[in-house]
């Protein structure tokens, strides 16, 4: 099954800023919506294109006294794949990441939530496909030995590396699921070139293993 397309994105993003979550394309994130402004955001999205943009708040957001703390310049466009409205007006939903977005500027809106002009960041790949195969194998060599050979996490990861999922998507699934810092996750989200993203992730795995005798990552599920 192919991912839903971001083709309906008009260039205006409904912003859902969060302090501790980086969404990636090709993964699904559960969310609970309770603030009035984000109930309005979801209502508007469901009535039109079902698109929401998850943005990461910049460090220091806790010290801001206004309702619009700064956000990072790269965010993730997502589509609501499932939702339920609770009797008190709150929502539960599942959001699937669709594409990287570069935030150009916030725009005035007659809504409770924030909006911005943004553009989709197209992925790029090297001309030599053999390089992607080498990078995929290198990531597998870094990740798989850290899990029990017959364990379910190892089997899931082996299927991920052996399957037909392109390397860029593999990196996004790993970047989302692994216990990395928000700074590292944002850097991976910001990298539209697939080979550079894979190399950056491999460097993080190598450096983390060098700094600790504990297994890294500790647990994994691509779901």
Secondary structure, 3 states (H helix, E strand, C coil): CCCCCCCCCCCEEEEEEECCCCCCCCCEEEEEECCHHHHHHHHHHHHCCCEEEEEEECCCHHHCCCCCCCECCEEEEEEEEEEEECCCCCEEEEEEEEEEEEEEEEECCCCCCCEEEEEECCCECCCCHHHHHHHHHHHHHHHHHHCCCCCHHHHHHHHHHHCCCCHHHHHHHHHHHCCCCHHHHHHHHHCCEHHHHHHHHHHHHHHHHHHCCCCCCCCCCCC
